[in-house]
Amino acid sequence: WLGALRFDNLALRSLPVDASEEAGPRAVPGACFSRVRPSPVQNPRLVAMSLPALALLGLEAPADGREAAAEAEAALYFSGNRLLAGSDPAAHCYCGHQFGSFAGQLGDGAAMYLGEVLGPQGERWELQLKGAGITPFSRQADGRKVLRSSIREFLCSEAMFHLGIPTTRAGTCVTSDSKVVRDIFYDGNPKTERCTLVLRIASTFIRFGSFEIFKPPDEYTGRKGPSVNRNDIRIQMLDYVISTFYPEIQEAYSDNSVQRNAAFFTEITKRTARLVAEWQCVGFCHGVLNTDNMSIVGLTIDYGPFGFMDRYDPEHICNGSDNTGRYAYNKQPQVCKWNLGKLAEALVPELPLEISELILEEDYDAEFQKHYLQKMRKKLGLIQLELEDDSKLVSELLETMHLTGGDFTNIFYLLSSFSVEFDPSKLEDFLEKLTSQCASVEELKVAFKPQMDPRQLSMMLMLAQSNPQLFALIGTKANINKELERIEQFSKLQQLTAADLLSRNKGHWEEWLEKYR
């Protein structure tokens, strides 16, 4: 079944590959890839297979009576226990800014490039095996992934695709009897779990951080990329990325590299803006938007501690390690813009910073707002007539969700059945449905509980009065305003009964529905 796959490993022919085959974690200078071998697992067996994803590779559903044989074949090859003909496993070298600080060399610590398969129409798909074992980039980790996280990635990447959001795909999920130890709840009680692997499929897994391997010592962390001063490799990478994944740009600007690189940066800026707009419209939180988790072709990549919002909370954090909320739901658009700024720095001198910074300022926010509003209009059915007030209507919807603790996905689902014809009895029934998707008094108390120490807040307010210049310099005005809003809402909730809350929520929703109608 898998013998039909046609490999053509262009990336390894186009970019420098590490000459050393030394095993174990190490620095990898002057290379974009290191050849590796997947570590075998015991008794691999298939957990799930996405036939629509595998169809990209030209694989058809197994014939009747051949399903068991195809599943066994998939488990054998996509566990890394056996290599497909034409496969040439390698680990990709990249760096990254993690939580705002440059971390130096990172790379594929648990994932391996298996090669590139040509699809039915000649399109190129990179296969990557996540959880395949130790590579030069594994650092202190074991290169393995477990069943929990693998099932999450498999389901979410396929769900995101079917939601129409650019993403890597998941072809298979294979588990085994090999075990690793993990502290599941981070409570000091580690348990053994099954080693599990996911077959990822994408046009490429090159990322913003791939271009950061040339970064000189960072002024804050002192860390540097493994290939400092290798501008020749930067040029190679740009040539490869643009000619392979942006061929129309390569063709249009083949005689002017700066214009070509500017057009490429413009396109990835717009793709990233549209991508994060799509995330915001479905309540998706990535959780780890470091530069090493940003796709160079505008895909959702690296599904880790991601989540989808239930109760609408603009400050929702899905990553328990994100103590400052850097990657909170409402911060995603701006942090992706920040990451694009780091990509711009990584492209110097092949694209002067004054050019890329201008592109970023002129194009990113405008593209995000345009695509976000366009998508929200579709979600609300505002497709026949587009009004200037539509943006305000969306903002007021989200504000109503926030005040009532509305479930983000379920509220939109219910609105699809809202009748624009006025009928008091139908309206009351609809309000009952909407309010059933709102939070309880106790849930809202938790949501709006003040987060600052009252003494600290009092000092900040005094500072704002006595020295507004210093207060502005500290940059805490937005945080103070949010805290004051929390205090106000929390205070209102203290004496509220469940019946009071239901009545209040119905009032909020009736007011918004009148505008929506």
PLY file of the C-alpha trace (Angstrom):
ply
format ascii 1.0
element vertex 517
property float x
property float y
property float z
element edge 516
property int vertex1
property int vertex2
end_header
0.00 0.00 0.00
2.69 2.51 1.05
4.96 1.40 -1.79
3.08 3.82 -4.05
4.62 6.84 -2.28
7.02 8.79 -4.55
9.78 10.56 -2.61
11.71 13.56 -3.93
13.68 15.13 -1.07
14.29 18.61 -2.45
15.01 20.24 0.93
18.04 18.03 1.55
19.35 18.76 -1.94
18.82 22.50 -1.63
20.01 23.23 1.91
23.24 22.29 3.75
23.17 19.02 5.67
25.39 18.43 8.71
28.41 16.31 7.75
28.72 14.88 11.27
26.67 11.86 12.28
27.68 12.08 15.93
24.86 10.78 18.11
23.24 12.76 20.90
22.52 16.43 21.57
25.11 18.92 20.27
25.52 22.23 18.49
25.05 22.00 14.72
26.87 24.86 12.96
26.70 25.55 9.25
23.75 23.28 8.49
19.96 23.32 8.19
19.51 19.56 8.68
21.23 16.67 10.44
20.66 13.11 9.25
19.12 10.92 11.96
17.40 7.56 12.38
14.09 6.99 14.16
14.39 4.96 17.37
12.28 1.76 17.10
9.37 1.12 19.47
7.97 -2.15 20.80
4.84 -3.63 19.24
3.62 -0.57 17.27
-0.10 -0.45 16.46
-2.35 2.04 14.76
-4.57 4.24 16.91
-6.08 6.35 14.12
-5.61 7.14 10.46
-6.91 10.13 8.45
-7.64 8.90 4.93
-8.40 12.46 3.68
-4.94 13.58 4.85
-3.21 10.52 3.39
-5.02 11.12 0.09
-2.81 14.21 -0.32
0.07 11.77 -0.80
-1.80 9.80 -3.45
-2.83 7.01 -1.07
-6.32 5.67 -1.70
-8.47 3.93 0.89
-7.42 0.27 1.21
-9.44 -2.14 -0.89
-12.08 -4.27 0.81
-10.39 -7.00 2.78
-7.05 -5.14 2.78
-7.81 -2.78 5.68
-6.02 -4.84 8.35
-2.91 -5.25 6.17
-2.84 -1.51 5.41
-3.18 -0.65 9.10
-0.33 -3.01 10.01
1.82 -1.48 7.27
1.07 2.05 8.50
1.95 1.05 12.08
5.26 -0.48 10.96
6.47 2.43 8.82
4.92 5.37 10.68
6.30 4.17 14.01
9.80 4.59 12.58
10.47 0.86 12.94
11.05 0.57 9.20
11.95 3.17 6.56
10.04 3.64 3.34
11.99 3.40 0.08
13.18 6.91 -0.76
12.83 8.22 2.80
15.89 10.09 4.15
15.26 11.00 7.82
16.72 14.26 9.13
16.22 16.73 11.97
15.83 20.42 11.15
18.02 23.03 12.87
16.33 26.24 14.01
16.45 28.77 16.82
13.73 30.79 18.51
12.55 33.55 20.77
10.70 31.77 23.58
8.40 33.93 25.73
10.17 36.98 24.30
13.77 35.90 24.96
16.22 34.44 22.47
16.89 30.80 23.40
19.63 29.96 20.90
19.67 26.62 19.08
16.47 24.59 19.44
15.67 22.39 16.42
13.62 19.23 15.95
14.12 17.64 19.35
11.44 14.96 18.95
10.35 15.26 15.32
12.06 13.98 12.18
11.75 14.91 8.52
11.11 11.64 6.66
11.25 13.14 3.20
9.00 14.79 0.63
6.30 12.92 -1.26
4.92 14.03 -4.61
1.13 14.05 -4.68
-1.17 13.08 -7.57
-0.84 16.49 -9.26
2.88 16.79 -8.56
2.39 18.87 -5.43
5.04 18.42 -2.75
4.27 17.21 0.79
6.81 16.96 3.58
6.34 14.06 5.99
7.39 14.56 9.59
7.29 11.96 12.35
6.70 13.45 15.79
7.96 11.44 18.77
10.56 9.48 16.77
13.41 9.62 19.31
16.59 11.50 20.12
18.18 13.93 17.65
21.09 16.40 17.94
18.46 18.92 19.07
16.84 16.91 21.88
18.79 18.68 24.66
17.84 16.94 27.95
14.63 15.40 26.55
14.08 11.83 25.35
12.64 12.64 21.91
9.39 10.85 22.70
5.73 11.88 22.84
2.89 10.13 24.63
-0.61 8.99 23.72
-2.44 11.92 25.36
-0.68 14.71 23.47
-0.56 12.71 20.24
-4.33 12.14 20.16
-4.87 15.84 20.90
-2.66 16.87 17.97
-4.17 14.30 15.60
-7.73 15.41 16.32
-7.07 19.13 16.43
-5.00 19.44 13.29
-7.66 17.57 11.30
-10.45 19.59 12.95
-8.69 22.85 12.13
-8.36 21.82 8.49
-12.06 21.05 8.27
-12.80 24.43 9.88
-11.01 25.96 6.90
-7.97 27.11 8.88
-4.48 26.70 7.34
-2.75 23.93 9.29
-0.41 20.99 9.17
-2.30 17.72 8.73
-2.13 14.48 10.71
-1.98 11.26 8.68
-1.61 8.61 11.38
-1.30 8.14 15.13
0.67 5.05 16.18
1.19 3.92 19.78
3.39 1.17 21.24
4.39 -0.86 24.29
7.55 1.24 24.76
7.19 3.44 27.83
8.46 6.80 29.07
7.98 8.50 32.42
5.95 11.73 32.56
4.72 13.91 35.42
1.22 14.24 33.97
-0.16 16.79 36.45
3.20 18.37 37.41
2.56 17.33 41.00
5.64 15.20 41.63
3.85 11.92 40.88
5.32 10.69 37.57
3.74 7.80 35.70
4.78 5.61 32.78
3.03 6.29 29.47
3.08 4.74 26.02
5.44 6.14 23.38
3.24 7.39 20.55
4.02 8.94 17.17
2.07 11.27 14.87
2.70 11.51 11.13
2.51 15.20 10.26
1.97 16.38 6.68
2.63 19.90 5.34
4.14 21.65 2.36
7.05 22.52 4.66
7.91 22.71 8.35
10.37 25.57 7.91
9.57 28.33 10.38
10.54 31.87 11.37
13.14 30.41 13.73
14.82 28.62 10.82
16.22 32.01 9.81
17.40 32.79 13.36
20.30 30.31 13.22
22.44 33.22 11.94
21.70 35.49 14.92
24.78 36.96 16.66
24.94 36.92 20.50
21.70 38.34 21.90
22.18 41.48 23.98
19.88 40.19 26.74
20.45 36.43 26.92
23.94 36.24 25.41
22.84 33.26 23.33
23.56 33.05 19.62
22.62 30.97 16.62
24.88 28.08 15.58
25.55 29.61 12.13
26.52 33.21 12.90
28.10 35.04 9.92
26.88 32.40 7.43
24.98 34.80 5.19
25.63 32.39 2.32
23.27 29.90 3.99
20.68 32.63 4.65
20.71 33.38 0.90
20.37 29.65 0.16
17.38 29.37 2.50
15.66 32.41 1.00
16.22 31.10 -2.52
14.85 27.69 -1.55
11.82 28.95 0.39
10.75 31.54 -2.18
11.35 29.45 -5.31
9.64 26.38 -3.80
6.73 27.82 -1.82
6.28 31.26 -3.41
7.09 30.51 -7.09
4.94 33.38 -8.38
7.10 35.83 -6.37
10.31 34.22 -7.60
9.10 34.53 -11.18
7.97 38.15 -10.83
11.18 39.41 -9.18
13.85 37.01 -10.44
16.19 39.88 -11.39
15.96 41.86 -8.12
16.56 39.96 -4.88
15.63 42.82 -2.53
12.28 43.38 -4.26
11.73 39.62 -4.30
12.48 39.32 -0.58
10.22 42.30 0.17
7.37 40.69 -1.76
7.95 37.45 0.16
7.91 39.27 3.50
4.72 41.10 2.48
3.03 37.80 1.66
4.05 36.00 4.86
2.96 39.08 6.84
-0.49 38.93 5.27
-0.76 35.15 5.59
0.13 35.33 9.27
-2.39 38.13 9.86
-5.13 36.11 8.16
-4.16 32.98 10.08
-4.41 34.58 13.50
-7.71 36.23 12.47
-9.02 32.72 11.74
-7.87 31.57 15.18
-9.63 34.46 16.91
-12.87 33.67 15.08
-13.05 30.10 16.39
-11.67 30.80 19.87
-8.45 28.87 19.26
-5.48 29.53 21.54
-2.12 28.23 20.35
-0.40 28.51 23.72
3.25 28.69 22.59
3.61 31.36 19.93
7.39 31.45 19.99
9.19 32.32 16.75
10.11 28.65 16.35
6.40 27.78 16.21
5.55 30.19 13.37
5.26 28.67 9.89
7.11 30.31 7.00
4.09 29.56 4.78
1.36 30.67 7.22
0.16 27.37 8.69
-0.87 26.46 12.22
2.05 24.30 13.40
3.24 22.58 16.58
0.13 21.66 18.53
1.24 21.65 22.16
-0.73 23.14 25.07
-3.38 24.57 22.72
-7.03 24.98 23.63
-10.39 26.26 22.46
-12.27 28.72 24.63
-15.48 27.64 26.28
-16.64 30.65 28.33
-15.61 33.75 26.40
-12.70 35.39 28.16
-10.50 37.73 26.11
-7.63 37.04 28.54
-7.99 33.26 28.35
-4.66 31.43 28.82
-4.47 27.81 27.66
-0.83 27.18 28.65
-0.29 26.57 32.36
3.35 27.68 31.97
2.38 31.10 30.58
2.46 32.90 33.91
2.39 36.42 32.42
-0.31 35.74 29.83
2.03 36.60 26.97
0.17 34.17 24.70
-3.36 34.80 25.99
-6.20 34.72 23.45
-6.40 38.50 23.05
-2.60 38.84 22.80
-2.25 36.46 19.83
-2.60 39.08 17.05
0.06 41.36 18.52
2.48 38.59 19.47
2.34 37.23 15.92
3.17 40.73 14.70
6.09 40.82 17.16
7.28 37.47 15.81
7.17 38.85 12.27
9.40 41.66 13.54
11.92 39.06 14.66
11.73 37.37 11.26
12.41 40.76 9.69
15.55 41.11 11.83
16.63 37.60 10.80
16.42 38.47 7.08
18.92 41.36 7.30
21.00 42.11 5.19
19.09 40.33 2.40
16.07 42.49 3.23
16.94 45.86 4.86
15.06 46.44 8.11
13.69 49.81 7.02
11.83 48.04 4.19
10.45 45.13 6.25
9.42 47.33 9.18
7.42 49.56 6.84
5.72 46.51 5.31
4.85 45.20 8.77
3.36 48.50 9.93
1.41 49.13 6.74
0.07 45.64 6.07
-0.30 43.51 9.19
-2.98 45.28 11.24
-5.01 46.24 8.17
-4.98 42.66 6.84
-5.89 41.24 10.26
-8.82 43.63 10.77
-10.12 43.10 7.23
-10.02 39.31 7.44
-11.33 39.18 11.02
-14.37 41.31 10.19
-14.98 39.40 6.97
-14.96 36.10 8.87
-17.13 37.41 11.71
-19.66 38.72 9.19
-19.89 35.22 7.73
-20.33 33.68 11.19
-23.19 36.10 11.87
-24.75 35.74 8.42
-24.09 39.39 7.51
-23.31 38.58 3.90
-25.94 40.37 1.79
-25.34 43.84 3.18
-22.09 45.03 4.76
-22.46 48.04 7.05
-19.91 50.24 8.80
-21.56 49.37 12.11
-20.83 45.64 11.66
-17.52 45.98 13.51
-19.30 47.62 16.45
-21.94 44.88 16.41
-19.22 42.21 16.68
-17.51 44.08 19.54
-20.80 44.40 21.42
-21.50 40.69 20.88
-18.17 39.78 22.46
-18.78 42.23 25.30
-22.17 40.61 25.95
-20.55 37.16 25.90
-17.94 38.37 28.38
-20.47 39.92 30.80
-22.73 36.87 30.73
-19.98 34.25 30.55
-21.36 32.95 27.26
-19.88 29.85 25.64
-18.02 31.15 22.58
-18.73 28.27 20.20
-22.25 27.42 21.36
-23.46 31.04 21.23
-22.42 31.32 17.58
-24.06 27.97 16.89
-27.33 29.16 18.42
-27.26 32.46 16.54
-27.38 30.52 13.27
-30.98 29.58 14.15
-32.12 33.08 15.24
-35.21 34.30 13.39
-35.14 37.94 12.26
-38.95 38.05 12.26
-40.22 39.44 15.55
-42.28 36.97 17.57
-42.34 37.52 21.38
-42.84 33.83 22.21
-40.05 32.72 19.88
-37.78 35.43 21.27
-38.38 34.22 24.83
-37.57 30.64 23.80
-34.41 31.81 22.08
-33.32 33.82 25.11
-33.78 30.69 27.23
-31.44 28.81 24.89
-28.85 31.60 24.92
-28.84 32.00 28.69
-28.50 28.23 29.13
-25.06 28.66 27.53
-24.00 31.34 30.04
-21.96 30.96 33.22
-23.42 30.60 36.72
-23.01 33.24 39.44
-20.21 31.26 41.06
-18.39 30.79 37.74
-18.61 34.52 37.04
-17.29 35.33 40.51
-14.22 33.25 39.76
-13.89 34.87 36.33
-14.08 38.44 37.62
-12.21 37.94 40.89
-9.74 40.84 41.34
-6.14 39.81 40.70
-4.16 42.65 42.26
-3.49 43.15 45.94
-5.76 46.06 47.07
-2.75 47.88 48.56
-0.84 47.60 45.28
-3.85 48.88 43.35
-4.25 51.78 45.77
-0.59 52.73 45.34
-0.93 52.61 41.56
-4.00 54.84 41.63
-2.19 57.32 43.89
0.76 57.31 41.49
-1.58 57.99 38.57
-2.86 61.07 40.42
0.44 62.39 41.77
2.82 61.57 38.91
0.94 60.76 35.68
4.15 60.95 33.61
5.83 58.19 35.66
2.60 56.19 35.68
2.46 56.38 31.87
6.13 55.37 31.67
5.48 52.22 33.72
2.85 51.31 31.16
0.28 49.83 33.54
-2.74 51.98 32.66
-4.44 49.22 30.65
-3.86 46.69 33.46
-5.26 49.10 36.06
-8.35 49.75 33.97
-8.93 46.01 33.59
-8.52 45.52 37.32
-11.01 48.29 38.07
-13.47 46.64 35.69
-12.97 43.30 37.49
-13.63 44.95 40.85
-16.80 46.58 39.53
-18.16 43.35 38.03
-17.14 41.29 41.08
-18.93 43.75 43.35
-22.13 43.55 41.29
-22.08 39.76 41.52
-21.85 39.57 45.31
-25.56 40.07 46.01
-26.83 38.48 42.81
-29.05 35.39 42.98
-29.35 32.86 40.16
-32.75 34.34 39.25
-31.29 37.87 39.23
-28.46 36.72 36.97
-30.87 35.02 34.56
-32.95 38.18 34.32
-29.84 40.33 33.83
-28.45 38.02 31.17
-31.73 37.98 29.26
-31.68 41.77 29.30
-28.14 41.92 27.92
-28.91 39.42 25.16
-32.26 40.97 24.23
-30.54 44.33 23.85
-27.88 42.89 21.54
-30.37 40.82 19.51
-32.37 43.96 18.81
-29.29 45.48 17.18
-28.50 42.22 15.37
-32.03 41.90 14.00
0 1
1 2
2 3
3 4
4 5
5 6
6 7
7 8
8 9
9 10
10 11
11 12
12 13
13 14
14 15
15 16
16 17
17 18
18 19
19 20
20 21
21 22
22 23
23 24
24 25
25 26
26 27
27 28
28 29
29 30
30 31
31 32
32 33
33 34
34 35
35 36
36 37
37 38
38 39
39 40
40 41
41 42
42 43
43 44
44 45
45 46
46 47
47 48
48 49
49 50
50 51
51 52
52 53
53 54
54 55
55 56
56 57
57 58
58 59
59 60
60 61
61 62
62 63
63 64
64 65
65 66
66 67
67 68
68 69
69 70
70 71
71 72
72 73
73 74
74 75
75 76
76 77
77 78
78 79
79 80
80 81
81 82
82 83
83 84
84 85
85 86
86 87
87 88
88 89
89 90
90 91
91 92
92 93
93 94
94 95
95 96
96 97
97 98
98 99
99 100
100 101
101 102
102 103
103 104
104 105
105 106
106 107
107 108
108 109
109 110
110 111
111 112
112 113
113 114
114 115
115 116
116 117
117 118
118 119
119 120
120 121
121 122
122 123
123 124
124 125
125 126
126 127
127 128
128 129
129 130
130 131
131 132
132 133
133 134
134 135
135 136
136 137
137 138
138 139
139 140
140 141
141 142
142 143
143 144
144 145
145 146
146 147
147 148
148 149
149 150
150 151
151 152
152 153
153 154
154 155
155 156
156 157
157 158
158 159
159 160
160 161
161 162
162 163
163 164
164 165
165 166
166 167
167 168
168 169
169 170
170 171
171 172
172 173
173 174
174 175
175 176
176 177
177 178
178 179
179 180
180 181
181 182
182 183
183 184
184 185
185 186
186 187
187 188
188 189
189 190
190 191
191 192
192 193
193 194
194 195
195 196
196 197
197 198
198 199
199 200
200 201
201 202
202 203
203 204
204 205
205 206
206 207
207 208
208 209
209 210
210 211
211 212
212 213
213 214
214 215
215 216
216 217
217 218
218 219
219 220
220 221
221 222
222 223
223 224
224 225
225 226
226 227
227 228
228 229
229 230
230 231
231 232
232 233
233 234
234 235
235 236
236 237
237 238
238 239
239 240
240 241
241 242
242 243
243 244
244 245
245 246
246 247
247 248
248 249
249 250
250 251
251 252
252 253
253 254
254 255
255 256
256 257
257 258
258 259
259 260
260 261
261 262
262 263
263 264
264 265
265 266
266 267
267 268
268 269
269 270
270 271
271 272
272 273
273 274
274 275
275 276
276 277
277 278
278 279
279 280
280 281
281 282
282 283
283 284
284 285
285 286
286 287
287 288
288 289
289 290
290 291
291 292
292 293
293 294
294 295
295 296
296 297
297 298
298 299
299 300
300 301
301 302
302 303
303 304
304 305
305 306
306 307
307 308
308 309
309 310
310 311
311 312
312 313
313 314
314 315
315 316
316 317
317 318
318 319
319 320
320 321
321 322
322 323
323 324
324 325
325 326
326 327
327 328
328 329
329 330
330 331
331 332
332 333
333 334
334 335
335 336
336 337
337 338
338 339
339 340
340 341
341 342
342 343
343 344
344 345
345 346
346 347
347 348
348 349
349 350
350 351
351 352
352 353
353 354
354 355
355 356
356 357
357 358
358 359
359 360
360 361
361 362
362 363
363 364
364 365
365 366
366 367
367 368
368 369
369 370
370 371
371 372
372 373
373 374
374 375
375 376
376 377
377 378
378 379
379 380
380 381
381 382
382 383
383 384
384 385
385 386
386 387
387 388
388 389
389 390
390 391
391 392
392 393
393 394
394 395
395 396
396 397
397 398
398 399
399 400
400 401
401 402
402 403
403 404
404 405
405 406
406 407
407 408
408 409
409 410
410 411
411 412
412 413
413 414
414 415
415 416
416 417
417 418
418 419
419 420
420 421
421 422
422 423
423 424
424 425
425 426
426 427
427 428
428 429
429 430
430 431
431 432
432 433
433 434
434 435
435 436
436 437
437 438
438 439
439 440
440 441
441 442
442 443
443 444
444 445
445 446
446 447
447 448
448 449
449 450
450 451
451 452
452 453
453 454
454 455
455 456
456 457
457 458
458 459
459 460
460 461
461 462
462 463
463 464
464 465
465 466
466 467
467 468
468 469
469 470
470 471
471 472
472 473
473 474
474 475
475 476
476 477
477 478
478 479
479 480
480 481
481 482
482 483
483 484
484 485
485 486
486 487
487 488
488 489
489 490
490 491
491 492
492 493
493 494
494 495
495 496
496 497
497 498
498 499
499 500
500 501
501 502
502 503
503 504
504 505
505 506
506 507
507 508
508 509
509 510
510 511
511 512
512 513
513 514
514 515
515 516
